[in-house]
Structure formats: structure tokens, C-alpha cells
């Protein structure tokens, strides 16, 4: 019988971007948004007979959570454990303290020894009793450089070198965990980190991002696993789509900013079975983010806004207006009218003006395909008075570049 699994991650309780205080509770309304989405997931899971819940890291906004954030998450955990559902909490990068010896953000759940709650803050393999029998859960929390800096031989490594070392060690750990699996029992791997081929909300490959160590996808696709529950990347995606095991980012439970405006938010509902796991991505009623683009060069921005509102519902949405103007128009825009039109929005995040300037001159009609490259560059430079003092140096540099290009073509 397949295990019914709730997989979610990147809850980020305490993320209060674009929020304001609720007059009744005194809480930031964005905390209430995030809690609503998590409870929606728990409602769904309980109604569909959930047998295991995994929170794959980044429970809070940062490592020193406010008591109100802690209470919000504790209420979520309590609902599951009260229904006899085992809960696994993986430690993410936002949950890790920046001081050695200091408790991490979710350590209290382990310290209290709560029944049916497993906190994974070190790589390890756990056997968890569920309503359908024992299930193996292996966890790899977010790996930090402090893991290496405590050892003398790694202290002088560059970021690139330490990342390579971290990836090598993480890959070895995952291989060792897989070797410990009992092949007769379902096995789930949960990891908080960046995995190769993952795509961010910005549409960029994870390979382009910051200083995160990038774990190879091959380390996740070992057939010892029946499902891989990932956290850290906010965009839902399956990195091993159409194959076993599914390697899945659940994505963040709520929108964090306008970079996630067009993404559905939700959780993963999986049926974990030996060698044949299936899952669905279930959306939650996350707060909508809406961008409205206006261009004063094309007419009255307020009239453009009225037309846009006939097509786009902004009620209860976080809205921003991107307004293109010329310098002459900038001070003539009546922002009060724009704000009035958007009174039904949950929050107007801002009216962002982008000034555009008319080009100094049109394209030189003499720049035709009949000219050679150097002639075209010379004509362009001589036709722009602002380059007068640099004409000689620019022409010399252009000649050098063209010479290098010709030498490469002839090589």
C-alpha cells in the first residue's frame, strides 16, 4: 500500500514583505497569509488520509524567529501530531545559527522530545513508524562552510574550492545513506539545498546563482530512493520528471516578492511506493502579486490604468505600477488618481517611474553595408561630437581589434 505523503518547504514564517498590521490580532497580515497557506495544505492532507509530513527546511524567515512565528509553526505541527501523523522537520539555511553552539531555529521540537516529530539537523537515516508500516527517511540539511572551516586543512580555501569540497562530501554522504537502505521498505530522501538543473523564479539556471554549492542531480537519482523531497528553491519543479525516483522541489508555500508573481504556489501530495511513486502539485490560495505597466508616451496613464483594470482583477492583490515617462512628463503625472483607482488592492507596493530620454540622433544614413568595418566605425565615431576627445584612441583600438579578428580567421 502506497504511503500518503505531504511534502512542503520554504514556509518562511516571518516574511513580512508588503504586509501591514492586522488591527484585530496585532500580527502582520503577511504572517497570516503564510499561515493560511500552510493550514490549507494540512487541511487537504488530513482530508486525504496523510500518513507522513515532511517540512523540507526554511521554516522561518531567519534563524532567530519571533515567538509569534514559532507559535504559528507549532500550531501546524500540533494539528498533524494530534491526528497521529509523523512529522519530519529538516533544517534549512534560514534555520541555522551563525554562532557555534547556539540552538538552531527548530531545535526546540527535538529538545522537547515530542512524539511523532523528527528533527533532522545532521545527515542521517531514520526509520519512522507510519499507519502503513515503517518508512525510511534519510535527511541532508543545508551544508555550510562552517562544516569545513573547523578543520585546519580547509581554512585557506577559496569559495570555489570550498564549494567543490562541500559537494564532494555531500555526495559521499548521500552515497553512504543510500547504501544503508533496507530494500524491502519505502525510502525517502529529503535535502535542503541547490541541485543542478533547478530553475529559479527569475528563469535563471541555478548554475548562475551566488555562492551556493550545487549538488549533482545524479546524487539524488539513486534507485535506492522512492521519492526525493527537496527544499530551498522557491519554484516547484521535478528534476527527474518521468522517471523514478521523482526529485521534487515543492516550492515556497507563499509568494515572497514580485519575482514569483506568475508562479503557482502550493505543496506536493505524493503516493510513495517501492519503485513506483506518483505525486500531484496542489495549489494554495496564495496572495496574488500583480504588475501593471503604463506608458505616458502613449497617452493618459489613468485612462490606460482604467483599461487595464477591466482585464485584471486587483482586489486583495499586492500591486505595483511600472510607469514609463519622459523627464518632461514625470512631474505632471497625478499619482493621487492612480492610487484612488487601486483602492481595492490589498496593498499598493509603489508607483515606479522609469524615465526615458529621446535618442540624441537617429541612425547615420551613411552607415550602410557598402562600408567596410573600419570605415563604419570611423564614420560612427566622427559623427558623434561627444567622442571628440577620444577619437584617436577609439580608432586605434578599433584597428587593433579588427586586426586580431583577421589573425584569428586566418589561423
C-alpha positions in Angstrom: 0.0 0.0 0.0 1.4 3.4 -1.0 2.4 5.9 1.7 0.4 9.2 1.5 3.0 11.9 1.9 2.6 15.7 2.4 5.8 17.5 1.2 6.2 21.2 1.7 9.1 23.5 2.2 10.3 27.2 2.4 7.4 28.3 4.6 9.4 31.4 5.8 7.1 32.4 8.7 8.1 36.0 9.4 8.5 37.1 5.8 6.6 40.4 6.1 7.3 42.0 2.7 4.3 44.0 1.6 2.5 43.5 4.9 0.8 45.6 7.5 -0.6 45.0 10.9 -3.9 43.4 11.4 -6.0 45.6 13.8 -7.7 42.7 15.4 -4.8 40.3 16.1 -1.9 42.8 16.1 0.0 40.4 13.8 1.5 41.3 10.4 -1.0 40.2 7.8 1.6 38.5 5.7 2.3 36.1 8.6 -1.4 35.4 8.5 -1.1 34.8 4.7 1.6 32.3 5.1 -0.2 30.5 8.0 -3.4 30.3 5.9 -1.5 28.6 3.1 0.2 26.1 5.3 -3.1 25.2 7.0 -4.7 24.8 3.6 -2.1 22.2 2.9 -2.7 20.5 6.2 -6.5 20.6 5.7 -6.0 18.9 2.3 -3.6 16.3 3.8 -5.8 15.4 6.7 -8.9 15.1 4.4 -7.0 12.7 2.1 -5.5 10.5 4.8 -2.0 11.8 5.1 0.5 9.3 6.8 3.7 11.3 6.8 4.5 15.0 6.6 7.9 16.4 5.6 8.8 20.1 6.0 12.0 20.3 3.9 13.6 23.3 5.5 13.4 27.1 6.0 10.6 27.1 8.4 11.2 30.8 9.4 12.5 33.9 7.7 15.7 33.8 9.7 17.5 31.9 12.5 16.1 34.0 15.4 12.3 33.6 15.0 9.9 35.8 16.8 7.7 34.0 19.3 4.6 34.7 17.1 6.3 32.9 14.2 7.2 30.0 16.5 3.6 29.8 17.7 2.3 29.8 14.1 4.5 26.8 13.1 3.8 24.9 16.4 0.1 25.2 15.6 0.7 23.5 12.3 2.8 20.7 13.8 0.3 20.1 16.5 -2.6 19.6 14.1 -0.6 16.8 12.4 0.6 15.1 15.5 -2.8 15.3 17.1 -4.0 13.2 14.1 -1.2 10.7 14.8 0.7 11.8 11.7 4.5 11.6 11.9 6.3 14.9 11.1 9.8 15.3 9.8 11.4 18.8 10.0 14.6 19.3 8.0 16.9 22.2 8.9 17.4 24.8 6.1 19.8 27.6 5.7 17.4 30.1 7.2 17.1 27.9 10.3 20.9 27.7 11.0 22.5 29.9 13.7 25.6 32.0 12.8 27.3 31.2 16.1 28.7 27.8 17.0 26.9 26.2 19.9 23.8 28.3 19.5 20.5 26.4 19.0 19.0 26.3 15.5 15.6 27.7 14.9 13.7 24.4 15.1 15.8 22.7 17.8 13.1 23.2 20.4 11.0 20.5 18.7 13.8 18.0 19.2 14.6 19.1 22.7 11.0 18.6 23.9 11.1 15.1 22.6 7.7 15.4 21.0 6.2 12.1 19.9 5.9 11.7 16.2 8.3 14.6 15.5 11.7 14.0 13.9 14.1 16.9 13.5 17.0 16.3 11.1 19.9 18.7 11.7 22.6 16.3 10.8 22.9 13.9 7.9 21.2 10.7 8.9 18.8 7.8 8.3 15.7 7.4 10.3 13.1 4.6 10.4 9.7 6.2 11.1 6.5 4.2 12.0 3.5 5.2 10.0 -0.1 3.9 9.6 1.1 1.8 6.7 4.3 0.5 8.4 7.9 1.6 8.8 9.3 4.1 6.3 12.9 5.1 5.9 13.7 8.8 5.7 17.2 10.0 5.1 18.0 13.7 5.5 20.7 16.1 4.4 20.3 19.5 6.0 21.7 22.6 4.3 25.5 22.3 4.3 27.5 25.3 5.4 31.1 26.3 5.2 31.5 26.2 9.0 31.4 22.4 8.4 34.8 22.8 6.8 36.2 25.8 8.5 36.6 23.9 11.8 39.3 21.8 10.1 42.7 23.3 9.5 43.3 21.9 6.0 40.2 23.8 4.6 40.7 27.2 6.2 42.5 28.8 3.3 40.3 27.5 0.6 38.6 30.0 -1.8 34.8 29.9 -2.1 35.0 27.9 -5.3 37.4 25.4 -3.7 35.3 25.0 -0.5 32.2 24.6 -2.6 33.8 21.7 -4.5 34.9 20.2 -1.2 31.4 20.5 0.2 29.8 19.0 -2.9 32.2 16.0 -2.7 31.5 15.4 0.9 27.7 15.8 0.4 27.8 13.4 -2.5 29.8 10.9 -0.4 27.2 11.2 2.5 24.3 10.6 0.1 26.0 7.5 -1.3 26.6 6.2 2.2 23.0 6.8 3.2 21.7 5.0 0.1 23.9 2.0 0.9 22.2 1.7 4.3 18.7 1.4 2.9 16.7 -1.7 3.6 15.4 -2.6 0.1 12.2 -4.1 1.5 10.9 -0.8 2.9 10.0 2.5 1.2 12.8 5.1 1.3 12.5 8.8 1.1 15.4 11.3 0.8 14.9 14.9 1.9 17.5 17.6 1.1 17.7 21.3 1.6 20.0 22.8 -1.0 20.6 23.7 -4.6 20.6 20.9 -7.1 22.0 21.1 -10.6 19.4 21.9 -13.4 17.0 23.6 -10.9 15.4 26.8 -12.2 14.8 29.9 -10.1 11.9 32.2 -10.2 13.9 34.6 -12.3 14.1 31.9 -15.0 17.9 31.6 -14.5 19.6 28.3 -14.1 20.8 27.5 -10.6 24.3 27.3 -12.0 24.2 31.1 -12.3 23.4 31.8 -8.6 25.6 33.2 -5.9 27.9 31.0 -3.9 25.6 28.1 -3.2 27.3 24.7 -3.5 25.5 22.9 -6.4 24.7 19.3 -5.7 24.8 17.0 -8.7 21.4 15.6 -9.8 23.0 12.2 -10.2 23.4 12.1 -6.4 19.6 12.2 -6.0 18.6 9.7 -8.6 19.9 6.6 -6.9 17.2 3.9 -7.3 17.5 3.2 -3.6 15.2 6.2 -3.1 11.5 6.1 -3.9 11.0 9.8 -3.6 13.3 12.8 -3.1 11.7 15.8 -1.2 13.7 19.0 -1.8 13.6 22.4 -0.3 15.5 25.7 -0.9 14.4 26.7 -4.4 11.1 28.5 -4.4 9.8 27.3 -7.7 8.0 24.0 -7.9 9.7 21.5 -10.3 10.6 17.9 -10.8 14.3 17.5 -11.8 13.8 13.8 -12.7 10.5 14.1 -14.5 9.0 11.0 -16.0 11.5 8.8 -14.2 11.9 7.1 -10.8 12.5 8.4 -8.2 10.8 11.8 -8.6 13.3 14.5 -7.4 10.9 17.3 -6.5 11.1 20.9 -5.2 7.7 21.6 -3.6 8.5 25.4 -4.0 7.6 28.0 -1.4 4.2 27.9 0.1 3.5 31.6 -0.5 4.8 34.3 -2.9 7.8 36.1 -1.4 8.0 39.0 -3.9 7.2 40.1 -7.5 9.9 37.7 -8.8 7.3 34.9 -8.0 4.3 36.8 -9.4 3.5 34.4 -12.2 4.2 31.2 -10.2 1.6 28.9 -8.7 2.3 28.2 -5.1 1.4 25.0 -3.3 2.6 21.7 -1.9 3.3 18.2 -3.1 0.9 15.3 -2.4 2.7 12.1 -3.1 1.9 8.4 -3.1 5.2 6.8 -2.2 5.6 3.1 -3.3 8.6 1.0 -3.9 9.9 1.9 -7.4 6.6 3.5 -8.4 5.9 6.8 -6.7 3.4 9.3 -8.1 2.5 12.8 -7.0 0.4 15.9 -7.6 1.2 19.5 -7.1 -1.7 21.1 -5.3 -2.0 24.9 -5.4 -2.9 27.0 -2.4 -4.8 30.4 -2.4 -1.6 32.4 -2.1 -1.7 36.1 -2.0 -1.6 37.4 -5.6 1.0 39.8 -6.9 0.1 42.0 -9.9 2.3 44.3 -12.0 0.5 46.9 -14.2 2.6 48.6 -16.9 1.7 52.1 -18.1 3.4 54.3 -20.7 2.7 58.1 -20.5 4.2 58.4 -24.1 1.2 56.5 -25.4 -1.5 58.6 -23.7 -3.1 59.4 -20.4 -1.8 56.8 -17.8 -5.0 57.0 -15.8 -7.0 56.0 -18.9 -4.6 53.2 -19.6 -5.0 52.1 -16.0 -8.8 52.1 -16.3 -8.5 49.9 -19.4 -6.1 47.5 -17.6 -8.4 47.1 -14.6 -11.1 45.9 -16.9 -8.8 43.0 -17.8 -7.0 42.5 -14.5 -8.6 41.9 -11.1 -6.5 43.6 -8.4 -8.9 43.0 -5.4 -6.9 41.7 -2.5 -3.7 41.7 -4.5 -0.3 43.3 -3.9 0.0 45.7 -6.8 2.9 47.7 -8.3 2.7 50.1 -11.1 5.6 50.5 -13.6 5.2 53.9 -15.3 7.3 54.9 -18.3 7.6 58.7 -18.6 9.8 61.2 -20.3 11.6 63.8 -18.0 9.1 66.4 -19.1 6.1 64.2 -18.1 7.4 63.0 -14.8 6.1 65.8 -12.6 2.8 66.1 -14.5 1.6 62.6 -13.5 -1.2 62.8 -10.9 -0.3 59.8 -8.7 -3.3 60.5 -6.5 -5.7 59.4 -9.3 -3.7 56.2 -9.8 -3.8 55.4 -6.1 -7.5 56.1 -6.0 -8.1 53.7 -8.9 -6.3 51.0 -7.0 -8.1 51.4 -3.6 -9.4 47.8 -3.8 -5.9 46.3 -3.9 -4.6 44.6 -0.7 -1.5 46.9 -0.9 -0.1 49.3 -3.5 3.6 48.4 -3.3 4.6 51.5 -5.3 4.4 53.6 -8.4 7.8 53.1 -10.0 8.7 55.7 -12.7 11.1 54.9 -15.4 12.3 57.9 -17.3 13.2 57.5 -20.9 15.1 60.1 -23.0 14.8 60.6 -26.7 17.9 59.5 -28.6 20.4 62.1 -29.4 20.2 61.4 -33.1 18.8 58.8 -35.5 21.0 56.2 -37.1 23.5 57.6 -39.5 22.1 57.1 -43.0 25.7 56.7 -44.3 26.2 53.6 -42.2 25.4 51.0 -44.9 26.6 47.5 -45.7 28.7 49.1 -48.5 31.2 50.4 -45.9 34.0 48.2 -44.6 34.1 47.5 -40.8 36.8 50.1 -40.0 35.1 52.7 -42.3 31.8 52.2 -40.5 33.4 52.5 -37.0 35.3 55.7 -38.1 32.2 57.3 -39.6 30.2 56.5 -36.4 32.9 58.0 -34.1 33.4 61.1 -36.2 29.7 61.6 -36.3 29.4 61.9 -32.5 30.8 65.1 -31.1 30.8 63.6 -27.6 33.6 61.3 -28.7 35.8 64.2 -30.0 38.5 63.9 -27.3 38.7 60.1 -27.6 38.6 59.8 -31.4 42.2 58.9 -31.9 42.3 56.3 -29.1 38.9 54.8 -30.2 40.1 54.4 -33.8 43.4 52.9 -32.7 41.6 50.4 -30.5 39.1 49.5 -33.3 42.0 48.9 -35.7 43.7 46.6 -33.1 40.5 44.6 -32.6 39.9 44.2 -36.3 43.5 43.1 -36.8 43.2 40.5 -34.0 39.9 39.2 -35.6 41.6 38.9 -39.0 44.5 37.0 -37.5 42.2 34.5 -35.8 40.2 33.9 -39.0 43.5 33.3 -40.9 44.9 31.0 -38.2 
